């Protein structure tokens, strides 16, 4: 019986040490990962750019056009790579959307 108690005590000590080691290893792993792969502002910006859809851009440009700012719409389209919305690269939608919203609020 004493041997069983000794084994259980040793096992308990082992679990305690293993848990402490696992916790410290996890913290070190997270810190190392953060240092190797920091969140870059450029990555975040690209993710935000992908969130703007063609329909959203079309809507804000249509509102500008309806409010008498057709010249502004044309200048914005040219600034972002086309004379029509269909010619603007999808990667430019977010910037075009932001510029169009700015123009709408400047009105």
MIDOSE-1310 file (N, C-alpha, C; in nm, 2 decimals, decimal comma, always signed):
residues 107
xxxx	+0,08/-0,12/+0,00/+0,00/+0,00/+0,00/+0,09/+0,13/+0,00; +0,20/+0,12/+0,08/+0,28/+0,24/+0,08/+0,34/+0,26/-0,05; +0,37/+0,16/-0,13/+0,43/+0,18/-0,27/+0,33/+0,25/-0,36; +0,20/+0,22/-0,35/+0,10/+0,28/-0,43/+0,09/+0,43/-0,39
xxxx	+0,10/+0,46/-0,26/+0,09/+0,60/-0,21/+0,21/+0,68/-0,27; +0,33/+0,61/-0,26/+0,45/+0,68/-0,31/+0,44/+0,71/-0,46; +0,38/+0,61/-0,54/+0,36/+0,63/-0,68/+0,26/+0,74/-0,71; +0,16/+0,75/-0,64/+0,06/+0,85/-0,65/+0,11/+0,99/-0,62
xxxx	+0,19/+1,00/-0,52/+0,26/+1,12/-0,48/+0,35/+1,17/-0,58; +0,43/+1,07/-0,64/+0,53/+1,11/-0,74/+0,45/+1,15/-0,87; +0,34/+1,09/-0,90/+0,26/+1,12/-1,01/+0,20/+1,26/-0,99; +0,16/+1,29/-0,88/+0,10/+1,42/-0,85/+0,21/+1,53/-0,86
xxxx	+0,33/+1,50/-0,81/+0,44/+1,60/-0,83/+0,47/+1,62/-0,98; +0,47/+1,51/-1,05/+0,50/+1,51/-1,20/+0,39/+1,60/-1,27; +0,27/+1,58/-1,24/+0,16/+1,66/-1,30/+0,17/+1,81/-1,27; +0,21/+1,84/-1,15/+0,23/+1,98/-1,11/+0,34/+2,04/-1,19
xxxx	+0,46/+1,97/-1,20/+0,57/+2,02/-1,27/+0,54/+2,03/-1,42; +0,47/+1,93/-1,48/+0,44/+1,93/-1,62/+0,34/+2,05/-1,65; +0,25/+2,07/-1,56/+0,15/+2,18/-1,58/+0,22/+2,32/-1,58; +0,31/+2,34/-1,49/+0,39/+2,46/-1,48/+0,47/+2,48/-1,61
xxxx	+0,54/+2,37/-1,65/+0,62/+2,38/-1,77/+0,53/+2,41/-1,90; +0,42/+2,35/-1,91/+0,33/+2,37/-2,02/+0,28/+2,51/-2,03; +0,25/+2,57/-1,91/+0,20/+2,71/-1,90/+0,32/+2,80/-1,95; +0,44/+2,78/-1,89/+0,55/+2,87/-1,93/+0,58/+2,85/-2,08
xxxx	+0,58/+2,73/-2,13/+0,61/+2,71/-2,27/+0,51/+2,78/-2,36; +0,38/+2,77/-2,32/+0,28/+2,84/-2,40/+0,30/+2,99/-2,40; +0,33/+3,05/-2,29/+0,35/+3,19/-2,29/+0,47/+3,23/-2,38; +0,58/+3,15/-2,37/+0,70/+3,18/-2,45/+0,66/+3,16/-2,60
xxxx	+0,58/+3,06/-2,63/+0,55/+3,04/-2,77/+0,47/+3,16/-2,82; +0,37/+3,21/-2,75/+0,29/+3,32/-2,79/+0,38/+3,44/-2,81; +0,47/+3,47/-2,72/+0,56/+3,58/-2,73/+0,65/+3,57/-2,85; +0,70/+3,45/-2,88/+0,78/+3,43/-2,99/+0,71/+3,45/-3,12
xxxx	+0,58/+3,40/-3,12/+0,50/+3,41/-3,24/+0,47/+3,56/-3,27; +0,44/+3,63/-3,17/+0,41/+3,78/-3,18/+0,54/+3,85/-3,24; +0,65/+3,81/-3,20/+0,77/+3,88/-3,24/+0,80/+3,84/-3,39; +0,78/+3,72/-3,43/+0,81/+3,68/-3,56/+0,71/+3,73/-3,66
xxxx	+0,58/+3,72/-3,62/+0,47/+3,76/-3,71/+0,39/+3,88/-3,65; +0,45/+4,00/-3,64/+0,37/+4,11/-3,59/+0,26/+4,15/-3,69; +0,15/+4,20/-3,64/+0,04/+4,25/-3,72/+0,09/+4,37/-3,79; +0,10/+4,37/-3,92/+0,14/+4,49/-3,99/+0,02/+4,57/-4,03
xxxx	+0,04/+4,70/-4,03/-0,07/+4,79/-4,06/-0,11/+4,77/-4,21; -0,02/+4,73/-4,29/-0,05/+4,71/-4,43/-0,14/+4,59/-4,45; -0,12/+4,48/-4,37/-0,21/+4,37/-4,37/-0,35/+4,40/-4,33; -0,36/+4,48/-4,22/-0,49/+4,52/-4,17/-0,56/+4,61/-4,28
xxxx	-0,48/+4,70/-4,34/-0,54/+4,79/-4,44/-0,59/+4,71/-4,56; -0,52/+4,60/-4,60/-0,57/+4,52/-4,71/-0,69/+4,44/-4,68; -0,70/+4,40/-4,55/-0,82/+4,33/-4,51/-0,94/+4,42/-4,51; -0,92/+4,55/-4,47/-1,03/+4,65/-4,48/-1,07/+4,68/-4,62
xxxx	-0,97/+4,69/-4,71/-1,00/+4,71/-4,85/-1,09/+4,61/-4,91; -1,07/+4,48/-4,87/-1,14/+4,37/-4,93/-1,29/+4,38/-4,89; -1,32/+4,45/-4,78/-1,45/+4,46/-4,73/-1,54/+4,54/-4,81; -1,49/+4,63/-4,89/-1,57/+4,72/-4,97/-1,61/+4,65/-5,10
xxxx	-1,74/+4,65/-5,13/-1,79/+4,58/-5,25/-1,82/+4,68/-5,36; -1,83/+4,62/-5,48/-1,86/+4,70/-5,60/-2,00/+4,77/-5,58; -2,09/+4,71/-5,52/-2,22/+4,77/-5,50/-2,22/+4,89/-5,41; -2,13/+4,88/-5,31/-2,12/+5,00/-5,22/-2,05/+5,12/-5,29
xxxx	-1,95/+5,09/-5,37/-1,89/+5,19/-5,45/-1,99/+5,25/-5,55; -2,06/+5,17/-5,61/-2,16/+5,21/-5,71/-2,26/+5,30/-5,65; -2,31/+5,26/-5,53/-2,41/+5,34/-5,46/-2,36/+5,48/-5,42; -2,24/+5,49/-5,37/-2,20/+5,62/-5,33/-2,17/+5,71/-5,45
xxxx	-2,12/+5,65/-5,56/-2,09/+5,73/-5,68/-2,22/+5,77/-5,74; -2,33/+5,69/-5,74/-2,46/+5,72/-5,79/-2,52/+5,84/-5,72; -2,50/+5,83/-5,59/-2,55/+5,95/-5,50/-2,48/+6,08/-5,54; -2,35/+6,07/-5,56/-2,28/+6,19/-5,60/-2,33/+6,24/-5,73
xxxx	-2,34/+6,15/-5,82/-2,39/+6,19/-5,96/-2,53/+6,25/-5,95; -2,62/+6,19/-5,88/-2,75/+6,25/-5,86/-2,76/+6,38/-5,80; -2,66/+6,41/-5,71/-2,66/+6,54/-5,65/-2,58/+6,65/-5,73; -2,56/+6,62/-5,86/-2,50/+6,71/-5,95/-2,35/+6,72/-5,95
xxxx	-2,28/+6,61/-5,90/-2,14/+6,61/-5,89/-2,08/+6,51/-6,00; -2,13/+6,51/-6,12/-2,09/+6,42/-6,22/-1,94/+6,44/-6,25; -1,89/+6,56/-6,25/-1,75/+6,59/-6,28/-1,66/+6,53/-6,17; -1,71/+6,54/-6,05/-1,63/+6,48/-5,93/-1,62/+6,33/-5,95
xxxx	-1,74/+6,27/-5,99/-1,74/+6,12/-6,01/-1,64/+6,09/-6,11; -1,64/+6,16/-6,22/-1,55/+6,13/-6,33/-1,40/+6,14/-6,29; -1,37/+6,25/-6,21/-1,23/+6,27/-6,16/-1,19/+6,16/-6,07; -1,28/+6,12/-5,98/-1,25/+6,01/-5,89/-1,23/+5,88/-5,97
xxxx	-1,31/+5,85/-6,06/-1,29/+5,73/-6,14/-1,15/+5,73/-6,21; -1,12/+5,84/-6,27/-0,99/+5,85/-6,34/-0,87/+5,84/-6,24; -0,89/+5,90/-6,12/-0,78/+5,89/-6,02/-0,76/+5,75/-5,98; -0,86/+5,66/-5,99/-0,85/+5,53/-5,94/-0,84/+5,43/-6,06
xxxx	-0,81/+5,47/-6,18/-0,77/+5,38/-6,28/-0,87/+5,35/-6,39; -0,98/+5,44/-6,41/-1,07/+5,41/-6,52/-1,16/+5,53/-6,55; -1,22/+5,52/-6,66/-1,32/+5,63/-6,69/-1,46/+5,58/-6,66; -1,47/+5,45/-6,63/-1,60/+5,39/-6,58/-1,57/+5,30/-6,46
xxxx	-1,67/+5,28/-6,38/-1,65/+5,20/-6,26/-1,60/+5,06/-6,30; -1,65/+5,00/-6,41/-1,61/+4,87/-6,45/-1,46/+4,86/-6,49; -1,40/+4,97/-6,51/-1,26/+4,98/-6,54/-1,16/+4,99/-6,42; -1,22/+5,02/-6,31/-1,15/+5,04/-6,18/-1,11/+4,90/-6,13
xxxx	-0,98/+4,87/-6,10/-0,95/+4,75/-6,04/-1,01/+4,73/-5,90; -1,06/+4,61/-5,87/-1,12/+4,58/-5,74/-1,04/+4,62/-5,62; -0,91/+4,61/-5,63/-0,82/+4,65/-5,52/-0,83/+4,80/-5,49; -0,88/+4,87/-5,58/-0,89/+5,02/-5,56/-1,03/+5,06/-5,50
xxxx	-1,12/+4,97/-5,49/-1,26/+5,00/-5,45/-1,26/+5,07/-5,31; -1,18/+5,03/-5,22/-1,18/+5,09/-5,08/-1,14/+5,23/-5,09; -1,03/+5,26/-5,16/-0,98/+5,40/-5,17/-1,08/+5,48/-5,25; -1,14/+5,43/-5,36/-1,24/+5,50/-5,43/-1,36/+5,53/-5,34
xxxx	-1,40/+5,43/-5,27/-1,52/+5,45/-5,18/-1,49/+5,56/-5,08; -1,37/+5,56/-5,02/-1,33/+5,66/-4,92/-1,33/+5,80/-4,98; -1,27/+5,81/-5,10/-1,27/+5,94/-5,16/-1,41/+5,99/-5,20; -1,49/+5,90/-5,25/-1,63/+5,94/-5,28/-1,71/+5,98/-5,16
xxxx	-1,69/+5,91/-5,05/-1,76/+5,95/-4,93/-1,71/+6,09/-4,88; -1,58/+6,11/-4,89/-1,52/+6,24/-4,85/-1,58/+6,35/-4,94; -1,59/+6,32/-5,07/-1,65/+6,42/-5,16/-1,80/+6,45/-5,13; -1,87/+6,34/-5,09/-2,01/+6,36/-5,06/-2,03/+6,44/-4,93
xxx	-1,94/+6,43/-4,84/-1,95/+6,50/-4,71/-1,90/+6,64/-4,72; -1,82/+6,67/-4,83/-1,77/+6,80/-4,85/-1,87/+6,89/-4,91; -1,97/+6,83/-4,97/-2,08/+6,90/-5,03/-2,15/+7,00/-4,95
